Amino acid sequence: MPAMNDTTNAPRFTPRGLIPTEEQRAIQLAQNKIVLIDANAGAAKTTTLAIRIGEALARNLAPEQILALTFTPEARDVMRQRLLDVGVPYASVGKIDVLTFEDFAARELGRRDHDQVPSCPQARQLKQYALAAIEQAGERYAGRVDGMDLRTHHIAISQFLDVQLTLKATMALDADVEYMGLDEIAELLNVPVTDYIVTDEYERLRLGSGEGTLFRGPYDASYDLARALGASPDLAGEFPDYRIVVCDELHDLNEAAFRILNALIAKPRCFFIGAGDKDQVIHAKVGASEEFLRSRFGLAYPRLQRYPLSYSYRHGPHLAHAMAQFKSKPVESNLPLHTVISERYYEAGAGAAQVVAAVQQWKRDGNALDGCAVLLRERHQSVSIENALIQAGIGYKTPEMASYLQREEILFLRGMIAIALRDLGAVKSYEVRTAIVEALAIFAELDLPPARLEQAKFAIAKDPQLLSDFFSVYIEGAQQRDAAQAVVETVGYLKELDPETPALTVLTEICQRLNLEKAARRIFVRPYEASVVGKSIAGFLDAAGSGEQSLRAFWAAINAGEAFASRKREKDFVLIECVANAKGKEFAHVILPFLEADEFPSPLCSRIEEENLFYVGATRTRQRLTLISPQDSTRRSPFIAQMKLARTAAGADAAVTRNGNAPASAAPMRHYLNATFHEKDQVKALGAVYDLARRAWFVPPGMDLKPFTRWLRS
């Protein structure tokens, strides 16, 4: 890589439309083999990595020798766009390998095996394989394992897929367990024996019986490549000869990806530059850990060099200074922007009203609703917010999570109401009707074979009147669980019910008869998920009790609300999303509701993970951050006090003024020429310089343009 280590030269790449900061310039010219960038939220990590790539191109490195890795397709697309934004030509960007870890791993495995394994990125595509693994586990271990609990409903499948994903991303499944018993293995991997057995069968099925891998789900390619590298380290010698590897969002790194990175950068002539923020580590489920940024890289590469990116280009000093206090680290902003941080308070049960008030104020201030995002700690919080927005006639979308009316626990209660009123036909969506049938089977804990359940879903969705006999048909003659018997008795109660009975009375009776809280703990294995379900049900009961509605009136209201919420909207809507799904995004206005001591932070999750979630949520905003918490200060989330808003306000005001008064600076003007290959000697003789990164000749700043008139670009 000629002259990359020559620090006597000024930068050879001038990014288009911006002047790099001193921090960015240091990274652009860094010469260490391993460079880690400790970046704050909104600190232009991707842009800085793009500038570094531009510098390599300007020093005559071939674009084919550059690899840019990300963890998501969205981040991959942003990286490609940033390369174009800073001035790397489209043709050069097309030759640079900009890939997700999964893209890279699948490609390299395909080269080795000379085969393209089918990819199954969606959970629904994996269901058939998970069911087959469960069936094989039942056959192989029948009578041999005590307490084996094999369930086939979609919640159980989803939970299993999460478990096997974690085992692979952390490479725990690659542990040497050849001479260990099942109980010992499960204890080592920290999973129930049933989950390990099914995962083992699932992997036998996925990897085939000598004929090669049959399919790959999410992150399977990374796992397979990391495992292959462990078995055959020489495999890395078949990788392309990359001279520079860059990695964005390094805080999402897991063990499988770390092993792949190590293999890539082990080559003597390969340089690595990675950017991340340890305070944005929130994806522990897929193995992300701050240990990689904090210590693992340092242990593996003692001579690495760290560089900071401390200035935010998303929000102004008020939020930057608050986050500096919150995370006890340097955070600054050079923007002359006052990012407003406002607080709203609510009495018990009125939190959603404050969300609506904040949205309405945003609109009165002349802003588009599309720029407004309500970011939740967890999905149960959306129940009251969705209802309040519907009542206010404010459109909303929930792209990454289902609307509360379409979640399993609420679908079950809707199904019970439909039985009581004999009115499943009021649910207009065929898909929702089938989901209601499945939810009834799940919470009744029916052991229906998948094919029989699908048959029931199809028949009842086509003819809603059949719902009334669902339990009598599918429980009769079968060995009943206690839950199923309780459901039968509850259905008998519902069929004798007066439709004008208060909705809250009916739903409370259903929950008590079926002990839904206990059922949730059986069905949703993890305590945190079970608690979320319990809170979601409580929110639904609160909605039923508002206005003392009858069961019939409440049924009509929720179906009308679903119709309102499901309308297609291209604009003028509020986004509702969980904080964990908002990482990497930004919005003009972020609303963080229900900032209560037992909600955010959650007492069932680690404090550092909760802090990171709050940090991610708060730093998604550009112009306004609204914090909504209880009127009673003793019940407020400690995270608000941790921001020290009163202490940082004066300094932030001064920073906004300073930034606004800073002299405007512009990048040195380069005048690019339309010189052909045959004219290169002419323009060079006149003093033009060749930009290797952009593959074009230019006139340096300050030089007389007259001799170049014929070649000047318009």
C-alpha positions in Angstrom: 0.0 0.0 0.0 2.3 2.8 -1.2 2.8 5.8 1.0 0.0 4.9 3.5 2.5 5.2 6.3 4.0 8.4 5.2 2.8 10.9 7.8 4.9 13.8 6.4 2.4 14.2 3.6 -0.8 16.2 3.9 -4.0 14.3 3.3 -4.4 13.4 -0.3 -8.2 13.0 -0.2 -10.4 16.0 0.2 -14.0 15.0 1.0 -16.8 16.7 -0.9 -18.8 19.3 1.0 -17.1 19.1 4.4 -13.9 19.9 6.1 -12.8 17.0 8.4 -12.3 17.9 12.1 -9.0 17.4 13.7 -10.3 14.1 15.1 -11.4 12.9 11.7 -8.1 14.1 10.1 -6.1 12.0 12.7 -8.1 8.9 11.7 -7.8 9.7 8.0 -4.0 9.6 8.4 -3.6 7.0 11.1 -0.9 4.5 10.3 -1.3 1.7 12.9 -2.2 -1.8 11.8 -5.2 -1.8 14.1 -7.2 1.3 14.8 -10.2 1.5 17.0 -12.5 4.6 17.0 -14.4 5.3 20.2 -17.3 7.3 18.9 -20.3 9.0 20.4 -23.8 8.8 19.1 -24.2 10.9 15.9 -20.5 11.5 15.7 -20.3 10.7 11.9 -18.7 7.3 12.4 -19.7 6.1 8.9 -18.6 9.3 7.2 -15.2 9.2 8.9 -14.7 5.6 7.8 -15.7 6.7 4.2 -13.0 9.4 4.4 -10.4 6.9 5.4 -11.3 4.7 2.5 -11.1 7.8 0.2 -7.6 8.5 1.5 -6.6 4.9 0.7 -7.9 5.3 -2.8 -6.1 8.6 -3.2 -2.9 6.8 -2.3 -3.4 4.4 -5.2 -4.9 1.5 -3.4 -7.1 -0.6 -5.7 -10.8 -0.5 -4.6 -10.9 -4.3 -4.9 -8.4 -4.4 -2.0 -10.8 -2.7 0.4 -13.5 -4.5 2.5 -16.1 -2.5 4.5 -18.1 -4.7 6.9 -21.4 -3.9 8.7 -23.8 -5.9 10.7 -27.1 -5.0 9.0 -28.2 -4.5 5.4 -29.4 -1.0 6.4 -25.9 -0.1 7.7 -24.3 -1.6 4.5 -26.5 0.6 2.3 -25.6 3.7 4.4 -21.9 3.0 4.1 -22.2 2.8 0.3 -24.1 6.1 0.3 -21.5 7.8 2.5 -18.8 6.8 0.2 -20.6 8.5 -2.6 -21.4 11.5 -0.4 -17.8 12.2 0.4 -16.9 12.1 -3.3 -15.8 8.5 -4.1 -16.9 7.8 -7.7 -19.8 5.5 -8.3 -17.5 3.1 -10.3 -15.0 2.9 -7.5 -17.7 2.3 -4.9 -19.0 -0.6 -7.0 -15.6 -2.3 -6.9 -15.3 -2.0 -3.1 -16.6 -4.9 -1.1 -19.2 -3.3 1.1 -20.8 -6.3 2.9 -22.6 -7.4 6.0 -20.7 -10.1 8.0 -23.4 -12.5 6.8 -22.9 -11.4 3.1 -19.2 -12.0 3.5 -19.4 -15.3 5.3 -22.0 -16.7 2.9 -19.9 -15.7 -0.1 -16.7 -17.3 1.3 -18.4 -20.5 2.3 -20.0 -20.6 -1.2 -16.5 -20.3 -2.8 -15.1 -23.1 -0.6 -18.1 -25.5 -1.1 -18.8 -24.5 -4.7 -22.5 -24.4 -3.6 -25.1 -21.7 -2.8 -26.9 -22.7 0.3 -30.5 -21.4 0.5 -30.9 -18.5 2.9 -33.9 -18.4 5.2 -33.8 -14.9 6.9 -37.4 -15.0 8.2 -38.6 -17.0 11.2 -41.6 -18.3 9.2 -39.1 -19.9 6.7 -37.5 -21.8 9.6 -40.7 -23.0 11.2 -40.8 -26.3 9.2 -37.2 -27.1 10.2 -37.8 -26.3 13.9 -40.9 -28.5 13.9 -38.9 -31.3 12.3 -36.2 -30.9 14.9 -38.7 -31.0 17.7 -40.2 -34.2 16.3 -36.8 -35.8 15.9 -35.9 -34.9 19.5 -39.1 -36.5 20.7 -38.4 -39.7 18.9 -34.7 -39.8 19.9 -35.1 -39.0 23.6 -38.6 -40.4 24.4 -38.5 -41.9 27.9 -34.8 -41.0 28.3 -34.9 -37.4 29.5 -37.0 -36.3 32.5 -39.0 -33.1 32.2 -38.6 -32.7 28.4 -41.3 -30.2 27.3 -41.7 -30.1 23.6 -44.2 -27.6 22.3 -44.9 -26.6 18.8 -46.9 -23.4 18.9 -45.3 -20.3 17.3 -44.3 -18.7 20.6 -42.4 -21.8 21.5 -40.8 -21.9 18.0 -39.8 -18.2 18.3 -38.3 -18.8 21.7 -36.3 -21.8 20.5 -35.0 -19.8 17.5 -33.8 -17.1 19.9 -32.0 -19.6 22.0 -30.1 -21.3 19.1 -29.3 -17.9 17.7 -27.6 -16.9 21.0 -25.7 -20.2 21.3 -24.3 -19.7 17.8 -23.5 -16.0 17.9 -21.6 -16.5 21.2 -20.0 -19.7 19.7 -21.1 -21.5 22.8 -22.5 -24.2 20.6 -19.0 -24.9 19.3 -17.8 -25.9 22.7 -16.2 -29.4 23.1 -18.9 -31.4 24.8 -18.1 -34.8 23.4 -17.7 -36.6 26.7 -20.3 -34.7 28.7 -23.9 -35.7 29.7 -26.9 -33.8 28.6 -27.4 -32.1 32.0 -23.7 -31.1 32.1 -23.9 -29.6 28.6 -27.1 -27.7 29.4 -25.5 -26.3 32.5 -22.4 -25.3 30.6 -24.4 -23.5 27.9 -26.9 -22.0 30.5 -30.0 -23.3 28.7 -32.7 -25.8 29.6 -32.0 -29.4 28.6 -35.0 -29.4 26.2 -33.6 -26.3 24.3 -30.1 -27.9 23.9 -31.6 -31.2 22.7 -33.8 -29.5 20.1 -30.9 -27.2 19.0 -28.7 -30.3 18.6 -31.3 -31.9 16.4 -31.9 -28.7 14.5 -28.2 -28.5 13.6 -28.1 -32.1 12.6 -30.9 -31.3 10.2 -29.4 -28.0 9.0 -25.9 -29.3 8.3 -27.2 -32.5 6.6 -25.7 -36.0 6.7 -22.6 -35.5 4.6 -24.4 -34.0 1.6 -23.7 -30.4 2.8 -25.6 -27.7 4.5 -29.3 -27.6 3.6 -30.2 -24.1 4.7 -29.0 -21.1 6.7 -31.1 -18.9 9.0 -30.1 -15.5 10.4 -26.4 -15.3 11.4 -25.9 -19.0 10.5 -23.3 -18.1 7.8 -21.2 -16.2 10.3 -21.4 -19.1 12.7 -20.5 -21.6 10.0 -17.5 -19.6 8.8 -16.2 -19.0 12.3 -16.6 -22.7 13.0 -14.8 -23.6 9.8 -12.0 -21.2 10.6 -11.6 -22.9 14.0 -11.3 -26.3 12.3 -9.2 -25.2 9.4 -7.3 -21.9 10.1 -5.7 -22.1 6.6 -9.1 -21.3 5.2 -8.4 -17.6 5.7 -5.6 -17.9 3.1 -8.4 -18.3 0.5 -9.9 -14.9 1.4 -9.3 -12.0 -1.1 -6.1 -10.0 -0.5 -7.6 -7.1 1.3 -5.2 -4.4 2.3 -7.8 -2.4 4.4 -10.7 -3.7 6.3 -13.1 -1.3 8.0 -16.0 -2.1 10.2 -18.9 0.1 11.2 -21.1 -0.2 14.4 -18.4 -2.2 16.1 -20.5 -2.3 19.3 -22.6 -5.0 17.6 -19.6 -7.3 17.4 -20.1 -10.9 18.7 -17.8 -13.8 19.1 -18.5 -15.3 15.6 -17.8 -12.0 13.9 -14.8 -11.4 16.0 -13.2 -14.7 14.9 -13.9 -13.8 11.3 -12.3 -10.4 11.8 -9.2 -11.9 13.4 -8.8 -14.2 10.3 -9.1 -11.2 7.9 -6.6 -8.9 9.6 -4.1 -11.6 10.5 -2.5 -11.1 7.1 0.7 -9.0 7.5 -0.2 -6.3 5.0 -3.8 -5.8 6.1 -4.8 -2.7 8.1 -8.0 -2.6 10.2 -10.1 0.4 11.2 -13.3 -0.2 13.3 -15.7 2.3 14.8 -18.1 1.7 17.7 -19.6 3.1 20.9 -19.5 0.8 23.9 -22.5 2.7 25.3 -24.7 1.4 22.4 -24.3 -2.3 23.2 -27.9 -3.4 23.4 -28.0 -6.7 21.4 -26.8 -9.2 24.0 -29.2 -11.8 22.5 -27.0 -12.0 19.4 -23.8 -12.0 21.5 -22.9 -8.3 21.4 -20.8 -7.2 24.3 -18.7 -4.2 25.4 -15.9 -6.6 26.2 -14.8 -6.6 22.6 -14.3 -2.8 22.5 -13.1 -2.6 26.1 -10.6 -5.4 26.3 -10.7 -8.2 23.7 -9.2 -6.1 20.9 -6.5 -4.9 23.3 -5.6 -8.4 24.4 -5.4 -9.6 20.9 -3.6 -6.6 19.5 -1.5 -4.8 22.3 -0.2 -2.2 19.8 -3.5 -1.0 18.6 -4.2 2.7 18.5 -7.5 4.3 19.8 -8.9 7.5 18.4 -11.9 9.4 19.6 -14.9 10.9 17.7 -16.5 13.0 20.4 -18.4 15.7 18.4 -22.1 15.0 17.5 -23.4 16.1 14.2 -27.0 14.9 14.9 -28.0 17.1 17.9 -26.9 20.3 19.5 -24.9 21.0 22.7 -27.9 20.8 25.1 -28.3 17.0 24.5 -24.6 16.5 24.0 -23.7 17.9 27.4 -26.6 16.0 29.0 -25.3 12.7 27.6 -21.8 13.6 28.7 -23.1 13.7 32.3 -25.3 10.6 31.8 -22.5 8.5 30.5 -19.6 10.2 32.3 -17.6 10.7 29.1 -16.6 13.6 26.8 -19.5 14.5 24.4 -19.6 17.7 22.5 -21.4 19.2 19.5 -20.2 21.9 17.0 -23.7 22.6 15.8 -25.3 26.0 16.4 -28.5 24.1 17.2 -30.6 24.2 20.4 -31.9 20.7 20.8 -34.8 21.3 23.1 -35.1 18.9 26.1 -38.6 19.3 27.6 -40.2 17.4 30.5 -43.8 16.5 30.9 -45.4 14.9 34.0 -48.4 12.8 34.5 -50.6 11.5 37.3 -51.3 7.8 37.5 -52.9 6.5 34.3 -52.4 9.7 32.4 -49.1 9.1 30.7 -50.5 8.5 27.3 -52.4 11.8 27.4 -49.0 13.6 27.8 -47.7 11.7 24.7 -50.7 13.0 22.7 -50.1 16.6 24.1 -46.4 16.5 23.1 -47.4 15.3 19.5 -50.0 18.0 19.2 -47.6 20.7 20.4 -45.1 19.5 17.8 -47.7 19.8 15.1 -48.8 23.3 16.3 -45.2 24.4 16.1 -45.4 23.8 12.3 -43.6 20.4 12.2 -44.6 17.3 10.3 -45.8 14.3 12.3 -43.6 12.1 10.2 -40.6 13.4 12.1 -42.0 12.4 15.4 -41.1 9.1 17.1 -42.4 7.7 20.3 -39.7 5.3 21.5 -40.8 2.7 24.1 -38.8 0.7 26.6 -41.1 -2.3 25.9 -44.1 -3.1 23.7 -46.7 -3.2 26.5 -46.4 0.5 26.9 -48.0 1.1 23.5 -51.5 -0.1 24.6 -52.6 3.2 26.2 -50.6 5.3 23.7 -52.2 3.7 20.7 -55.6 4.1 22.2 -55.0 7.7 23.0 -53.7 8.5 19.5 -56.7 6.8 18.0 -59.1 8.8 20.1 -57.2 12.0 19.1 -57.4 11.0 15.4 -53.6 11.0 15.1 -52.3 8.4 12.6 -49.4 6.2 13.7 -47.3 3.2 12.5 -45.6 0.4 14.4 -43.3 -1.0 11.7 -41.0 -3.2 13.8 -43.6 -4.5 16.3 -47.2 -5.6 16.0 -49.9 -3.2 17.1 -51.1 -4.2 20.6 -54.3 -5.6 19.2 -52.3 -8.2 17.2 -50.1 -9.5 20.1 -50.7 -13.1 21.3 -52.0 -12.2 24.7 -54.5 -9.6 23.4 -55.5 -11.9 20.5 -56.4 -14.5 23.0 -58.7 -12.1 24.9 -60.2 -10.9 21.7 -60.9 -14.5 20.8 -62.7 -15.0 24.1 -64.8 -11.9 23.5 -65.6 -13.1 20.0 -66.9 -16.4 21.5 -69.0 -14.5 24.1 -70.6 -12.3 21.4 -70.5 -15.0 18.6 -69.0 -12.3 16.4 -65.6 -13.2 15.1 -66.9 -11.9 11.7 -66.4 -8.4 13.1 -62.7 -9.0 12.7 -62.3 -8.1 9.0 -58.8 -9.4 8.4 -58.4 -13.0 7.5 -54.9 -13.0 8.9 -56.0 -11.6 12.3 -58.8 -14.2 12.5 -56.2 -17.0 12.0 -54.0 -15.4 14.6 -56.8 -15.3 17.1 -57.4 -19.1 16.6 -53.7 -19.8 17.2 -53.7 -17.6 20.3 -56.7 -19.5 21.7 -54.8 -22.8 21.2 -51.6 -21.4 22.8 -53.1 -20.0 26.0 -55.4 -23.1 26.4 -52.1 -25.0 26.0 -53.6 -27.5 23.5 -51.2 -30.1 22.2 -52.5 -29.9 18.7 -50.2 -31.2 15.9 -49.2 -28.4 13.6 -51.2 -29.7 10.7 -54.4 -30.0 12.8 -53.9 -26.5 14.1 -53.5 -25.1 10.5 -56.7 -26.9 9.5 -58.6 -25.3 12.4 -57.2 -21.8 11.6 -58.2 -22.1 7.9 -61.7 -23.4 8.6 -62.6 -20.9 11.3 -61.0 -17.9 9.4 -63.2 -18.9 6.4 -66.3 -19.5 8.5 -66.1 -17.4 11.8 -69.3 -19.0 13.1 -67.2 -22.2 13.8 -65.3 -20.4 16.5 -68.0 -21.1 19.1 -67.2 -24.8 18.9 -63.5 -24.6 18.6 -62.7 -25.9 22.1 -65.4 -28.6 22.2 -64.1 -29.9 18.9 -60.4 -29.8 19.6 -60.3 -30.7 23.3 -63.0 -33.4 23.4 -61.6 -36.9 23.7 -58.0 -35.6 24.1 -55.9 -35.7 27.3 -56.6 -32.3 28.8 -54.2 -30.0 30.5 -55.6 -28.1 33.5 -55.4 -24.9 31.4 -57.6 -26.4 28.7 -60.2 -27.6 31.2 -60.3 -24.1 32.7 -60.8 -22.6 29.2 -63.8 -25.0 28.6 -65.4 -23.9 31.8 -64.7 -20.2 31.0 -66.3 -20.6 27.6 -69.4 -22.0 29.3 -69.5 -18.8 31.4 -69.1 -16.6 28.3 -71.9 -18.3 26.3 -74.4 -17.4 29.1 -73.2 -13.8 29.3 -75.3 -10.7 28.7 -73.5 -8.7 26.0 -74.2 -5.5 28.0 -72.1 -6.7 30.9 -69.3 -4.2 31.6 -66.2 -5.2 29.5 -63.9 -4.8 32.5 -66.0 -7.2 34.6 -65.9 -9.9 31.8 -62.2 -9.6 31.1 -61.2 -9.6 34.8 -63.3 -12.7 35.2 -61.5 -14.4 32.3 -58.1 -13.5 33.6 -58.9 -14.8 37.1 -60.5 -18.0 35.9 -57.6 -18.8 33.7 -54.9 -17.3 35.9 -53.3 -15.7 32.8 -50.4 -14.3 34.7 -49.3 -17.9 35.6 -50.1 -19.1 32.1 -47.8 -16.4 30.7 -44.9 -17.6 32.9 -45.4 -21.1 31.5 -45.7 -20.0 27.8 -43.2 -17.2 27.8 -40.2 -18.9 29.4 -38.1 -15.9 30.2 -39.3 -13.9 33.3 -38.9 -10.6 31.6 -41.0 -11.5 28.6 -43.7 -13.0 30.9 -43.7 -9.7 32.8 -44.2 -7.7 29.6 -47.2 -9.9 28.7 -48.7 -9.4 32.1 -48.4 -5.6 31.8 -49.8 -5.8 28.3 -52.9 -7.6 29.6 -53.2 -5.1 32.4 -53.1 -2.2 29.9 -55.9 -3.9 27.9 -58.1 -4.2 31.0 -57.5 -0.5 31.7 -58.7 0.3 28.2 -61.8 -1.9 28.8 -62.6 0.0 32.0 -62.4 3.4 30.6 -65.8 4.9 30.1 -67.5 1.9 31.7 -68.1 0.3 28.3 -70.2 -2.8 27.8 -68.6 -5.8 26.3 -70.5 -5.2 23.1 -69.4 -1.5 22.9 -65.8 -2.4 23.7 -65.7 -5.0 21.0 -66.9 -2.5 18.5 -64.4 0.1 19.7 -61.3 -2.2 19.4 -62.3 -3.4 15.9 -62.8 0.2 14.8 -59.5 1.1 16.3 -57.7 -1.7 14.5 -59.2 -0.5 11.2 -58.0 3.1 12.0 -54.5 1.9 12.9 -54.1 -0.4 9.9 -54.9 2.2 7.3 -52.0 2.7 4.8 -50.3 6.0 5.4 -47.5 7.5 3.3 -47.3 10.7 5.4 -48.7 12.5 8.4 -48.2 9.7 11.0 -46.3 9.2 14.3 -43.9 6.3 14.6 -44.2 4.0 17.6 -41.2 1.8 18.1 -39.2 0.1 20.8 -35.9 1.7 21.6 -34.0 -1.4 20.7 -35.3 -1.3 17.2 -34.4 2.4 16.7 -30.6 2.1 16.9 -28.9 3.5 13.8 -32.0 5.7 13.1 -32.7 9.4 13.8 -35.7 11.6 14.1 -36.5 15.3 14.4 -38.5 14.7 17.6 -38.2 11.8 20.1 -40.7 11.2 22.8 -39.6 8.9 25.7 -42.7 8.0 27.7 -43.3 6.2 31.0 -39.9 7.1 32.5 -40.8 5.4 35.8 -38.4 3.7 38.2 -39.9 0.3 37.6 -40.3 0.7 33.9 -37.1 2.3 32.6 -34.8 1.0 34.0 -36.5 -2.4 34.2 -35.6 -4.2 37.5 -35.4 -7.5 35.6 -32.6 -6.4 33.3 -29.0 -5.4 34.0 -28.5 -1.7 34.8 -25.7 -1.1 32.2 -28.0 -2.5 29.4 -30.8 -0.3 30.6 -28.5 2.7 30.6 -27.4 1.9 27.1 -31.0 1.6 25.9 -31.8 5.0 27.3 -28.7 6.5 25.8 -29.6 5.1 22.4 -33.2 6.3 22.7 -32.3 9.9 23.8 -29.6 10.3 21.1 -31.9 9.4 18.2 -33.2 13.0 18.1 -32.1 16.1 16.3 -34.3 19.0 17.3 -36.4 18.0 20.3 -36.4 15.4 23.1 -39.5 15.1 25.3 -39.2 13.1 28.6 -42.5 12.0 30.1 -42.4 10.9 33.7 -44.6 10.7 36.8 -45.6 13.9 38.7 -44.3 12.2 41.9 -40.6 12.7 41.7 -39.9 9.7 43.8 -41.3 7.5 41.1 -39.3 9.0 38.2 -36.6 7.1 36.4 -33.2 7.9 37.9 -32.0 8.4 34.3 -33.5 11.8 34.2 -31.6 13.1 37.2 -28.5 11.4 35.8 -28.6 13.8 32.8 -28.1 16.8 35.2 -30.2 19.1 32.9 -30.1 22.1 35.2 -26.3 21.9 35.6 -25.6 21.6 31.9 -28.0 24.2 30.6 -25.8 27.3 30.9 -22.8 25.7 29.3 -24.9 24.4 26.5 -26.4 27.9 25.8 -22.9 29.3 25.6 -21.8 26.5 23.3 -24.7 27.2 20.9 -23.8 30.8 20.8 -20.1 30.0 20.3 -20.9 27.6 17.5 -23.1 30.2 15.8 -20.4 32.8 16.0 -17.7 30.6 14.7 -16.3 31.9 11.4 -17.7 30.0 8.5 -15.2 27.9 6.7 -15.3 26.1 3.4 -13.4 23.3 2.0 -10.6 24.5 -0.4 -12.2 24.7 -3.8 -10.9 22.2 -6.2 -11.9 22.8 -9.8 -12.3 19.4 -11.6 -11.6 19.1 -15.2 -13.2 17.1 -18.1 -9.8 16.1 -19.5 -9.7 12.9 -21.5 -6.9 10.3 -21.2 -5.2 11.7 -24.3 -5.2 15.2 -22.8 -3.7 14.2 -19.4 -0.2 15.4 -20.4 -1.5 18.8 -21.4 -3.4 19.5 -18.2 -0.5 18.1 -16.1 1.9 20.4 -17.8 -0.3 23.4 -16.9 -0.2 22.4 -13.2 -3.3 20.2 -12.8 -3.1 17.4 -10.2 -4.6 13.9 -10.5 -7.1 12.8 -7.8 -6.6 9.1 -7.5 -9.7 8.6 -5.4 -12.0 10.3 -7.8 -10.1 9.3 -10.9 -10.1 12.9 -12.3 -7.7 15.9 -12.8 -8.3 19.1 -10.8 -6.9 22.6 -10.5 -5.5 23.2 -7.0 -7.0 26.1 -5.0 -5.5 29.5 -5.8 -4.3 28.6 -9.3 -5.3 30.7 -12.3 -8.2 28.9 -14.1 -7.8 30.7 -17.5 -5.4 28.1 -19.0 -7.9 25.4 -18.1 -11.1 27.0 -19.4 -11.8 24.4 -22.1 -11.7 21.5 -19.5 -13.6 23.2 -16.6 -16.7 21.3 -15.6 -19.9 23.3 -15.4 
